[in-house]
Each structure stands twice: as C-alpha cells, then as structure tokens.
Amino acid sequence: MPRYRNTRTAQVVERRHPDARLDALAVWERLDEPEQPATPAPEPAPEPEPEPDEPAEPDVKTDPAADEPEPPARSANRDAWEQHARTRGATEAEIDAMTKPQLVERYG
C-alpha cells in the first residue's frame, strides 16, 4: 500500500492503490517506492583461472611424523614392538633393556 507525506504539514496518508493526484502534486512525496517486478540481477562472469608462472611444486610432506610407520596395536606381541622400535632408530641394546610396556610407551 503506497504511503505519501505532505512536505509542508508532515501529514502521512496511506492509500490502497497509487494516487495519481498525489503523485502529480509537488508537496506530496511518496514514502515507499512503487512496487516493480523483481528482476534477478545478472550473474557475474566467472573469473578466469590465473595462469601459473612457475610449475607447481610437488606436494612435500612437512610433518616428519608422517613418514614414520604406524605402531602396532598395543596388544601386539613383543617381537612386533621390537621391530617397530628398530624402524624408529632404536638400538638392540636399548630394545633389550626395555620391557614391552616401556617399548609401547616410548615408540607407540
């Protein structure tokens, strides 16, 4: 519903339909713009992919722990934990001096 305001008296009126007479008079201003069919805004053009200046570097793992093998299950036998400790750099003397729970704690 269109609303109009008198610029001299500040009177506000509301009409069911647009009023041609009030639209024509300079002392009346329309408070709400006439309804216009909504037209969707055009979609922006997609941005072109930038061309690489240099060839892409291969994915390099930065986490040294990512190269380490998965430890065996906690319930695995001692031989499995000894083998895992060897892959992690443990010496035979260190392995022999530890119990299985110590191997699990240190290399698990």
N, C-alpha and C positions, 0 to 999 in steps of 0.2 A: 504494500500500500504506500503510495507516494506521500511524502510529507513536505510541506512548504513552510517557510518562515518569512515574515514581513521584516524587511531590514530597518524600517522606521520604528515599528512598535514592538518588535520581537515576538509578535504573536505567531504561534505554530499551529498549523492545521493539517489534518490528515484526510486524505480522500481515498475512495475505493479505487478510482481509476485516475490516470493523469488528467490534470485540469488544464486545457489549452489556454483558458483565460489567464490563470495564474502564471503559466509558463510565459505568456506574452508580456505580462506586466513587469517592469524593471524593479519594482520594490519587493517582489516576491522571488525568493531563491529556493531552489529545490535542495532539500537536505539529503535525500538519498537519490543516487543516480538511477535513471530508468533501467529496468531490467533488460539486459541484452542476452541473446542466446550465448551460452558459454561455448567458446571455440577453443579446443585444446591448442596449447602452444606447440609449435613445431619442435620436433625432437632435434637436439643439436647434432651436427655431423660428428661421427666418431673421430677422435684424434688419431692421426697416423702413428704407427709404431716407429719410435726413433731407430735409426739405423746404427748398429754398433760401430764404434770407431776402431775398436780392437776386438780380436776374437775373445769369446767368453772363456774365462779360466775354468778348468775342470773343478768340480766340487772337491774341496780339500777338507778332510776332517780335521777340525781344530782341537777336538777333545781327545787327548791321548788315551783316556779310558775306553774310548770307542773301539780301539784296535785290540784291546785285551779280550781273551776268550771268556765266555760265560763260566762262572764257577759251577761245579757240580752241585747237585742237591745236597742239603745238609745231611740227609740220611744216607748219602753215598758212602762206600767203604773207604778206608784209609788210603788204599792204593790210588783211587781216583783223586783224592785230595793231594797226595804226594805229587802226582803227575801235573795237577793244576799248579801247585806251588813251583814246580820246575819251570813251567811256561811263564811264570811271573818273575823268574830270576832267582829263586831260592837255591841255595847250595845244598848238597847232600848232607853236610854237617848240620845245617840249620834244620833241615827236614827231620833228621834222626833225633835231634834234641827236642822236638815238639811232639805234643800229643795231638790226636785228631781234633779235639775241641780247640786247641791252640791254632792248628792249621786253618780250621774253619773261620776262626775269629780274625786271623791275620790276612788270609787270602780270599775270604768269602765275600 
